[in-house]
């Protein structure tokens, strides 16, 4: 690890974001192991939310997938950039700001990542996202409601 990665590791522990990530990993019954760059990989996460291949809280990268999921260097870099975002935003304030980014992006594109500034700063491509074009908000809302109507009703 570089000196700056040590600073981020300690900073995200002090600002409690890594502690929160470890708590979420425990609640999600994920197994935690050390990864590169001061990251902790929590694999086997069993809660269905959020819907993502991986997500980061502090220096903890959580995923429902096995450890081999993180064999992709670009994905690890993407998630590390999110850990820097926690550091720069002093920890847990990142979570509500990220949600605002998701809503903003979804309204503009129908995709939670395409115009989310946090995903864009972490590199959409490295995170496995495809950038979608901006569309009228009316189209986004129409698509959302047409998707709800086409779903089968419960038992």
N, C-alpha and C positions, 0 to 999 in steps of 0.2 A: 504494500500500500504506500501511496505517496503521503507526504506530510499533510497536504490538503485533505486527503481522504480520511486521515486520522482526525483532523479538525472536524470534519463533517460527522464522523462516527461519534465523537464525544458530544458535539453540539446537538445532534439529533437525540442522543440519550438524555442530555440535560433538558432539552425543550420538551421532553416526554413523548415525542412522536414515535420513536423506536419502542419505547415502553408500551405505548398504545398498540403498535403493530404486533408486538409479542403477545399482548393480551388478546387481540383479535385472532391471532394464530392459535392460541390455546383454546379459545371458544370454538373456533372452526376445526379443532382437532387435527391441525396440520403438524407435521414433523419439521423441526427447524434444524438447519445446518448452516455452517459458515460458507459464504460464497466469496467471490473476488471483490476487490475494491471496498471492503468493509461492509458489504451487504450480507444480509441473512436471508436464506431461501426457506420459505415455509411452504412445503409441498403437501398435497393431499388435503387441501382446504375443502371442507365439506358443506359450507353454507352457500346457497345459490345466489347470494348477492354480495358484491356487485357482479354483473354479468360481464366478465372479462377473462381473457386468457391468463392474465396476471395483473396484480395491482400492488401499489407500494404505499406503505405507511411508515414514515421515517426511513430507516435503513432496512426495513423488513419487506421483502418481495413475496407476496402470497400468491399461490396458484393451486388449482385443483389437480394440475398435471403432475407427473413424476419429475424427479430432479433433472432428468435428461431434457426436459422442456427448456432449461436454461443453458443448453449447449450452444445456443445461437448467440454469438457475440453481439450482434446489433441489438437484440432484445435486452441483453444485460446492460448495455450502454444506455438504452432508452429508459429502463427502470432506474438506473443510477442517476440519470438526469432528474427524475422525479424526486429522488432522495435529496438532491441538491435544492430542489424547490422547497421541500420541507425545511431544510436548513436556513435558506434565505428568508422564508416567511415566518421564522421562529416557531416552527412546529405545527401544532394542530389548527391554527388559522387557515392552513392550506386546504383542509377538508371543505369548509363551506365555500371558499373561493373556487375550488375545483368544481363544486356542484353548480355554481353560477356559470362557470365556463361550459359545463355540459348543457345547461339549459340554453344559453346563448347560441352554442353551436347547433343544437338540435333545431331551434327555431329558424336558423339561417339555412341549414342544409338537410335537416332530417336525420343527421348523424351526430352522435354525442361527441365525436372527436375532431371532425374536420376543421372546425373553426374554434375549438377549445384552445385558448392560448397556452395552457399547460401542456397539452399534447403536441401542439405545434413546436413549442420550445424544446420538447423532449425528442422531436423528430417523428412525425407521423409514420414515415416509411420504416424507420427502425423499429417502431412499435407494431408494425404489421397492419397499419391503417391505410386505406385508400382515400385520398382527398376527394371529397364530393363538392360539386359546385354550389354556390349560393343560389337559392331559389326563393320565390315569393313565400312569405310566411303562410299565406292562405293555402298554398299547395302542401306545405308541411303538415298543417292541421288537418287538411282533407285526407292526406295519406294516413295519418295516425288514426282518424276515425274510421276510415274504410278498412283498415287493418283490424280494428276492434269489431266491426260488424261482420267481418268474414271469419272470425274465430268461432269454433263450435261452442255452443252453450254447455254448461255443466250437466251433471247427471240428472 
